[in-house]
């Protein structure tokens, strides 16, 4: 298995909602999970996680990426 194939398989098997939930409380609203960003202090949730896309994004600090980016 090549590196790119390995990363793709790892991301496919990763549950980003479960991973992010270890660092901040998430609430499901529609098809998206919302919470306070674990990368900066905030009182209003501006951090989203999409289980379908396997991505996260913060509208406050502009952090975003996949499960690997989140952990590293």
C-alpha positions as CSV (number, residue, x, y, z in Angstrom):
1,X,0.0,0.0,0.0
2,X,1.4,3.4,-1.0
3,X,1.4,6.4,1.4
4,X,-1.5,8.2,-0.3
5,X,-3.6,5.0,-0.3
6,X,-2.8,4.5,3.4
7,X,-3.8,8.1,4.3
8,X,-7.0,7.8,2.3
9,X,-7.9,4.5,4.1
10,X,-7.1,6.0,7.5
11,X,-9.3,9.0,6.9
12,X,-12.1,6.8,5.6
13,X,-12.0,4.7,8.8
14,X,-11.7,7.6,11.2
15,X,-14.8,9.0,12.9
16,X,-14.0,12.7,13.1
17,X,-17.0,13.4,15.3
18,X,-15.8,10.9,17.9
19,X,-12.2,12.2,17.7
20,X,-13.2,15.9,18.1
21,X,-15.7,15.1,20.9
22,X,-12.8,14.1,23.1
23,X,-11.7,17.7,23.1
24,X,-15.0,19.7,23.0
25,X,-18.7,19.1,23.4
26,X,-20.5,18.8,20.1
27,X,-24.3,19.3,19.5
28,X,-25.9,18.0,16.3
29,X,-27.9,20.5,14.4
30,X,-29.2,19.1,11.1
31,X,-26.4,17.2,9.4
32,X,-23.6,19.2,11.2
33,X,-22.2,19.1,14.7
34,X,-21.5,22.4,16.4
35,X,-19.3,23.3,19.4
36,X,-16.9,25.8,20.9
37,X,-13.5,25.7,19.2
38,X,-10.9,23.8,21.1
39,X,-8.1,26.0,19.5
40,X,-9.1,29.3,21.1
41,X,-11.4,30.6,23.9
42,X,-14.9,31.4,22.9
43,X,-18.3,31.5,24.5
44,X,-20.5,31.0,21.4
45,X,-20.1,27.9,19.2
46,X,-18.5,28.7,15.9
47,X,-16.8,25.3,15.3
48,X,-18.4,22.8,13.0
49,X,-17.8,19.2,12.2
50,X,-19.2,17.4,9.2
51,X,-19.3,13.6,9.6
52,X,-20.2,13.1,6.0
53,X,-17.3,15.1,4.6
54,X,-14.9,14.2,7.5
55,X,-13.9,17.8,8.0
56,X,-14.0,20.5,10.7
57,X,-14.0,24.3,10.5
58,X,-13.9,27.2,12.9
59,X,-15.5,30.4,11.7
60,X,-13.7,32.3,14.4
61,X,-10.0,31.4,14.0
62,X,-10.4,29.8,10.5
63,X,-8.8,26.5,11.7
64,X,-10.0,23.6,9.5
65,X,-9.1,20.2,8.1
66,X,-9.6,16.5,8.5
67,X,-9.0,14.1,11.4
68,X,-5.3,14.0,10.8
69,X,-5.0,17.8,10.8
70,X,-7.0,18.0,14.0
71,X,-4.8,15.5,15.9
72,X,-1.5,16.8,14.7
